Amino acid sequence: MKSAYEIALERLEKESGPSQKLTDAQREAIAEIDKRYEARLAEERLRLDGRLSQAASAEEVAQIRSELTDAVNSLEAKRDKEKEAVWNAT
């Protein structure tokens, strides 16, 4: 009897074709991208958390949180774009 995971994989392959296997070099490149962006995300969070602790008003807190959200979304989009480029470089 197949597990739900195996059934889901079969359905996915039917819908989008067979899954692509990564080479060792691609895995390493993706891991490096993840490490680099995790570090950048941590730097942004620390920088803005420092400003957040010094915020004087609720408006200032909201502005800093908005900046953090924008920075995280931007970095995550860039990371995903780089990873997609590695995936497609076969």
DAUR-V229817 format. One record per residue. RES is the residue in one small letter. OMEGA is omega in whole degrees, -180 to 180 (999 if undefined). Layout:
RES_OMEGA + RES_OMEGA
This chain:
m_-178 + k_177 + s_178 + a_179 + y_-180 + e_178 + i_179 + a_178 + l_178 + e_179 + r_180 + l_179 + e_178 + k_-177 + e_-173 + s_-180 + g_-178 + p_-179 + s_-178 + q_177 + k_178 + l_172 + t_178 + d_179 + a_179 + q_178 + r_179 + e_179 + a_179 + i_178 + a_179 + e_177 + i_179 + d_180 + k_-178 + r_-178 + y_175 + e_178 + a_180 + r_178 + l_179 + a_178 + e_180 + e_180 + r_179 + l_-180 + r_-177 + l_174 + d_176 + g_177 + r_-179 + l_180 + s_180 + q_-178 + a_-175 + a_-175 + s_178 + a_179 + e_179 + e_178 + v_180 + a_179 + q_-179 + i_178 + r_177 + s_177 + e_179 + l_179 + t_179 + d_-179 + a_180 + v_180 + n_180 + s_-180 + l_178 + e_178 + a_178 + k_179 + r_-179 + d_178 + k_178 + e_179 + k_178 + e_178 + a_178 + v_179 + w_-175 + n_-178 + a_179 + t_999
